[in-house]
Amino acid sequence: MSDSVQAQPAQDTKWYVLRVVSGKERKVKEHLDKEVRLSGWSNAIIQVLCPVEKVFKVTNGKKALREKILFPGYLMIEAVEGKFNDTMLQTIVAVTGVIHFLGKENPTPLRKSEVNKMFGNLDDVMEQGVQMAEPFIMGETIKVIDGPFNEFNGTIEEISDEKRKLKVSVKIFGRAKIVDLNFTKVEKIV
């Protein structure tokens, strides 16, 4: 492989936390991404991050896949050390929906340990994939919403998070029967 094709060495970057109005995280992120692109700051600001996880929410028997913001009211900005200047800071803080940087007038970057902990948790979330918005509990009564046992109630006997399955005791004609059900085929009884 020639030298011109090899990737450049990674630049030393710092992560800054930006406090924003809760519920406006995505809108502010889109605006900041656009500002970085239009102002030509892509050599200084690597990315604006709004960490999310995918969760299943079951309501009224309907399964819906939603994105849940992991840190409501906060965005993370990765910037190259030494290239993040006052003009950029003032422009970012002036965006509608932005409250201030962590550290207010003198933005404080996160420590390496904080970044590792935060991204370690994000990696765990990404590996697990889709999560249930409300986890199941052993002994909890649930309602089957799909399959041959539709409309039956049952009691959770065993939970397998890795396989995303439950062993549920369902009463059929007065006798308890253990059935394996996918997380998406049941809902919590409210």
PyMOL commands that set and color helices and strands:
alter all, ss='L'
color gray80, all
select helices_A, chain A and resi 25-39+86-93+112-128+183-185
alter helices_A, ss='H'
color red, helices_A
select strands_A, chain A and resi 13-20+45-49+52-59+62-69+74-80+98-101+131-132+141-144+153-160+165-172+175-182+186-188
alter strands_A, ss='S'
color yellow, strands_A
deselect
rebuild
show_as cartoon
